[in-house]
Amino acid sequence: MTEPSRPARTPDKIRATAAALLEGSGLHIEQRRRELIVTNPRDPETGQVCITLDDAHVIWERTRTSYWGHLEGVTCHDLDTPTVQVNQIIQALTSRM
């Protein structure tokens, strides 16, 4: 009994498939050595999608940015800007106080 043939997953096939599927979406595709990076130039805060060129795995990477204010102990000219305590930084990065 013969095994059914599987579609080729070459980098060229993955690249061509991604480009065809995303055509007209307004998204930007950048090729790197081992992956394609897909971004939205109109909204960079949505992150980026990485499509690996060896197996076509898809990963969504994103960073969330929040402005907190000025670091405690630093004089600020804007008195309406909140002060950020060091405990807030430690808790955000380590989940402990």
Residue, then its C-alpha position, 0 to 999 in steps of 0.5 A: m500500500t502506498e502512502p498518500s503524498r504530502p504537500a511539500r513544505t519548502p521555504d519557497k512554498i511557505r513564502a508563496t502561500a503566505a503571500a497569496l493568502l495575505e495579498g490585499s490585506g495591507l499587511h507587510i511581509e518581511q523575509r528573514r533567514r528562518e521566518l517570515i515576519v508579518t506586521n500591520p504598518r498602520d497599527p504596529e502595536t498589534g505586534q507581529v506574526c512569525i511564520t517559520l520557513d521550515d515547518a510553517h508554524v505561526i506565532w503571534e508576538r506582541t508587546r503591550t505598552s502602558y504609560w505609568g508616569h514618572l519615577e518616584g524621587v525624580t522631580c517633574h515639572d508636570l505636577d499632574t503626572p502620577t508618580v510611579q513607586v518602585n514597588q509597582i515596577i518590581q511587582a510588574l516584572t516579578s509578580r512579587m513585592 
